[in-house]
């Protein structure tokens, strides 16, 4: 009789722990999903900001080149000459 009672208590305790473990696992899964969702939203916002900033920079560069075409051409020519000079120097 004592063995049956002990076995019953052990089974009850095991079920209690199992239920608690399942609740904890569900809570952790829910928290993890919330964090993933937050991260996705943050990443999308960063992407939108980067896209907007890039678009503004491209527009500003385009406007500058259209307003001062010869200055832009001269700047690119000088930069190219300097780059060619430094890359073309002998390595001795």
C-alpha positions in Angstrom: 0.0 0.0 0.0 2.8 2.4 0.9 4.5 1.6 -2.4 1.4 2.5 -4.4 1.0 5.8 -2.5 4.7 6.7 -3.0 4.4 5.8 -6.7 1.3 8.0 -7.0 3.0 10.9 -5.3 6.0 10.5 -7.6 3.8 10.5 -10.7 1.9 13.5 -9.5 5.1 15.4 -8.8 6.5 14.4 -12.3 3.3 15.6 -14.0 3.5 18.9 -12.0 7.1 19.4 -13.1 6.2 18.5 -16.7 3.4 21.0 -16.7 5.6 23.7 -15.2 8.4 23.0 -17.7 5.9 23.2 -20.6 4.6 26.6 -19.3 8.2 27.8 -19.0 9.0 26.6 -22.5 6.0 28.3 -24.0 6.9 31.6 -22.1 10.5 31.4 -23.4 9.3 30.7 -27.0 6.9 33.6 -26.8 9.6 35.9 -25.5 12.0 34.7 -28.2 9.4 35.3 -30.9 8.8 38.8 -29.6 12.5 39.5 -29.7 12.8 38.2 -33.3 9.8 40.4 -34.3 11.4 43.4 -32.6 14.7 42.7 -34.3 13.0 42.4 -37.7 11.2 45.7 -37.2 14.4 47.4 -36.2 16.3 45.9 -39.2 13.6 47.1 -41.6 13.7 50.6 -40.1 17.5 50.7 -40.5 17.0 49.6 -44.1 14.5 52.3 -44.8 16.8 54.9 -43.2 19.8 53.7 -45.2 17.8 53.7 -48.4 16.5 57.2 -47.7 20.0 58.5 -46.8 21.5 56.9 -49.9 18.8 58.4 -52.1 19.4 61.9 -50.7 23.1 61.6 -51.1 22.7 60.5 -54.7 20.4 63.3 -55.4 22.8 65.8 -53.8 25.7 64.5 -55.9 23.6 64.6 -59.1 22.6 68.2 -58.4 26.2 69.2 -57.7 27.4 67.6 -60.9 24.6 69.2 -62.9 25.3 72.6 -61.4 29.1 72.5 -61.8 29.9 70.0 -64.5 33.4 71.3 -65.3 34.4 71.3 -61.6 33.3 67.7 -61.3 35.2 66.7 -64.5 38.3 68.4 -63.2 38.0 66.8 -59.8 37.7 63.3 -61.3 40.6 63.9 -63.7 42.9 65.1 -60.9 41.9 62.2 -58.7 42.5 59.7 -61.6 45.9 61.2 -62.3 46.9 61.0 -58.7 45.7 57.4 -58.4 47.6 56.5 -61.6 50.7 58.2 -60.3 50.7 56.4 -57.0 49.8 53.0 -58.4 52.3 53.4 -61.3 55.3 54.1 -59.1 57.9 51.5 -59.1 58.0 49.3 -56.0 61.8 49.2 -55.8 
